[in-house]
Amino acid sequence: MIIDRRRLLVGSASLGAATLLAAPPVLGQAKPRVVVIGGGPGGATAAKYIAKDSKGAIEVTLVEPAKQFVTCFHSNLYLGGFRDLASITHSYDKLAANYGVKLNHQTARAIDRDKKEVVLEDGSRLPYDRLVVSPGIDLKYDSVPGWGREHEETMPHAWKAGPQTALLRKRLEAVPDGGLVVMIAPPNPYRCPPGPYERISMMAHVLKSAGKTKAKIVVIDAKETFSKQALFQEGWNKHYPGMVEWMGPKIHEGLKSVDPRTNTVVTGFETFKDAALVNVIPAQTAGRIALDSGLANQTGFCPILPENMKSASDPNIYVLGDATIAGDMPKSGFSANSQAKVAAMAIRGELTDARVFPARYANTCWSLLAPDDTVKIGGSYEAKDGRIAAVETFVSKTGETAELRKETQAENMGWYAGIIADVFT
């Protein structure tokens, strides 16, 4: 079954949550104000649904420095040649035109929680009655010895979609037959658990399609296991025999250092010299503004109340998406979109006395292994025992028919069209 907009809209009329932390009501004020920081699938969805379903009763401002959003989901399909960059790049204009969302294309520099104001890059301040923080992730540039921010052009990460993604594709296309590609995969938790391994599949597809079957991709992983591991390894053996070698920490005995000058990667087991391409995906934290505002704990991510995505440390702030500690929910675009609808329902309930329903969350992550060979994993989730807990899960099986895998890819493309319409139009 192809997933389209109808499935994505489940949250607009039925998702929500009861509020655990008491926040002062603003009923009777001329128009309550909500500020949303971050224009990804969490922030943009929240801004849209708060404005749309309150029918203009709430003033919504979206603070996002970029005027267009490049989706991380399906950026691997761009890398593999299945999409162009324009098809994963989207404008915020319809949020303003269709729902009255105010767009402020600046960086949010700070949150003054005492005054309930967002400090912008130009020094101006936006007051809020409720604040939604959806800043995505920041990269820990000190987590890979020898690599830092100054090296992301030489050893690209491409874990924030846009120019880095285009750079990685250009560098991949330049890998010669017999060349070596080294990926350094991140430790948990990180954005999009299956993402590095779909990227490996797309890298291998590009090389194979160019006749470069003597090229090799070595994966230095910080984890002993990874999402959909059996499915990915089955796919690599089937479609790209001899081209992909995955090494967990028991094999490589620890990543010791990288040298961007020589494209060398040193592990406790082996040194890989003169690689044609090194893709460093470092450890991650919640976006910087969440850390600086005291919304994150010692893990670097933000605790939330599972009933409504409200910050565990501030009753006037909601946190969404990759920046959160969301229990069983993975860090994905679908998760952020689902969480945003729960938060939007709760915020409307607080500010306009609208009805609030129990929280229901959903997620699916699709991964393309090769043309018309796609697998998926996902589940549905509820607030339970103080956390977001999975109540139903599913994952593709090894050995599935080519017809089923082709149907799964059609579902993947249908979902993308649906979530883009749901978030940005």
C-alpha positions, 0 to 999 in steps of 0.5 A: 500500500502506498502511504500518502497524505491521508496517513500523515494527517492522522495527527491533525484531528486525533493526536494530542496529550494532557499537560503534566506541567502546569503552564499559566493560561493566556486565555483572554489575551488578544492573541497568544503568541507561539514562536517555533525555532527550526524549520525542519519536519518538526518545527515546520509541521508544528507551525503549520498545524498550530496556525491552521487548526487554531484558525488564526486565533494564535500568532505563529512565528517560524524562526529559521535562517534558511529560506529553503529546506533540503531534506535529510530523508531521501538525500541518500537517493540524491547521492545514488542518482535517484533524485535531483537536488531540486526535488528534495529542496522546499520553500516555506512560502506556502506556510505564510500564504496559506496559514498566516505563519510569520517567517523570520529568516534569522538565527535564534541566538538565545532563549531568555526563559525568564522573560519568555523571549527569543533573542535573534541574530540582529539582537531583536527579541520575540516574545512568546507564550509557548515556544517550540524548539526543533533545532535538529542535531549539532555535530561533535567535531571533537569526537573523531581524533584528527578531524574537525570543522575545518576538515569537513570539506576534505572529509565531508560528513553530509549529515546536514543536507545541502552543500555537503550532500552535493560535495559528497556526491561529487567526491564519490563520482571521482572515486576511481575503479579500485579506489578505497572509500572509508566511512566512519559511522557514528555512535548512538544516538544519532540522526536516522539510525539506518541512514549510514547504511543506506548511504553505503548502498547508494555509494556502492550503486554509483560505483557499480553503475559506473563500472567501478566494481573493483572499488571498495567501501570499508565501514569503521563503525562505533557500534556492534550492531546497527538498524536493519543489519541483516537486511543491509548485509543481505543486500550488499552481498546480493547487489555489490559482492566484494565491494562492502566490508563492515567492521564493528569495534571488535574487528577494528579495535577502535578508531585511533585517528584520521589524517585529512592531509593524506586521507588516512584512517588509523584503527587498532587493527589496520591503517587505511592509506590514501583513500579516494574518499573518507566520509566522517559521520561524527557523534551528535548532540541536540542543536546548540540552542537547546544545549545553551538554553539548558533544555538538554541533560548530560546526554546532550539531548533533551528530556521531554514529557511523553504525553505531549513533547513538553520540555521536562524542565520548562512548562512553556517550551516544547521540544521536537525531533532529533534533539529529544530523548524520545524513548523508543522513537528513532530520530527521523523526519517521520518521527519529528512530523508525528511529534509535532502534531502531538505538540500542536494539539497540546499547545492549542489546548493550552492557549485556546481551550481546544480539546486535547486527545491522548498522544499517538505517535508513528514512524517508518524508515525506508532504505533503498538498497538497489533499484526497486529493492527497498526495506523498511522498519517502523512502529506505533508508539504511546506514552507509557510508564514515563516514556514514549514506548513502542506498542507495535513494530514491524521490519522487512524480512530477509528473502522477500520477493522482488515484487514486494521490495518494488512495492515497498519502494513505491510506498517510500516515494508515496510517503515522501510526496505525502510528508512534503505536502503535509509539512510545507503546503 
